[in-house]
Amino acid sequence: MANCPAVHGGYPSDYVAVSIAIFAVILLIVRSSFPFLIHKVPSARGSAFWIPVIQVVASFNFLLSLVMAGNFLKYKKSHWWLSCYVWAVWVEGPLGFGLLMSCRIAQAFQLYYAFVKRRLPPVRSHIFLPLIVLPWIAGAAIIHVKKPLNCRCHLQTYWVIAVMCLHALYVAVLVGFTGAIRHIEFRFDELKDLWQGILVSASLIGLWVSAYILNEIHDNISWLQVTSRFILLFTASSLVLVFFSISISQPLLTQISFIKREPIEFKTMCQALGIPDSGLLLHREQAVVIDPNEPLDKLLTHKRFRQSFMAFADSCLAGESVHFFEEVHELGKIPIDDPVRRIYMARHIINKYIIAGSAMEVNISHRSRQAILSTTDLTHPDLFTNALNELLQLMKMNLAKDFWSSMYFLKLKDETSVRSNGYEMEQMSGAYSFSPRLSCVNAIDDPFHQDHFSSGSSQDVHHPYQ
């Protein structure tokens, strides 16, 4: 132990670095759970939920492994689970930095296939992620068998070269996927987050190599070890905060303010993508006469009828089909020559309604579901046509029959009648209206002056005799 200065740790700078790491983990957990705890955003299913969760777990493992293997705390390694091979090899590698890089590569892989290939990835994330972690597991197993670590949990020179090559390989793969999608005009922060992840991971690897070289050359200088491990843990704490990204898996959550507790600016993907009149019901919209004999798909194209029918379906706990119709209807407003927005919307619909176990999974046939999931063009205008036809048939046989005798339809009928009469009166009054700005007659002497003119218009009248 004489050749291992500062191996026991416990320096003031060590505790400061550990405090920074704990604060980084707490901040990461708050940042990842903020939309769900504060704004009550429903959690996604599948890889959109699990990959960010795995990122948080991998970040915690990575920082904890640096603390335990870097001798920041003063303790005796009397148990096998405190050894360098547990923390510096397994937890720091396959369960820490390796898993963190693998999650980011899996996200870049999804973006590449969605926006470049315009299709869903051929390999699901729950299969792809373990596959790309396998090299880390194999490397950790070899190191564990060969046992090349010294008393400071450092590898010998030729082992360091091999490990750094593995780190550099994953950074290079991430650079390759990011470079392949750099020309895509993303609507959210996906590309920026990928480049940030590459920058901080490469910086951390360079810092780790520099610290290793300095400590091996000047192995008797205790302050150099203390300083280098402080900088390493501080940089790693910054990395896990910058590296974490939710924009790739759930882009809508990036529209939520993490500083002020304010309402969500964009409530739907339609509004976030700037689809015209999405989610809006104009007060001056012309009333439409609802005829129960018209086809249901035609009636659902009217905003007021669709909202009333959706409210009725939600009250029956069967609103998924109507919500699906609305989002597909909004997708149809995006031009064919705007593939990026169409892909965003198509992915959103698939994740929300089509994937088995999704938040609002719709009841469609296996054939239609597989046709959507295996499509070779996410921008195709007829991507959801078969599924939509199936759901329209189900709505006609079930919801539509009960809707015509429900209070929702009676209320809609009354509102439509009132708005229709109001619209006709407005048209008639507009036919005889004149511009007050063009009148040079005082209101008192004006035979056409009526009390029903708005106060705003009256204030605009110019009185030349005053």
Disulfide bonds with the S-S distance in Angstrom:
Cys4-Cys151 1.63
Cys84-Cys153 1.57
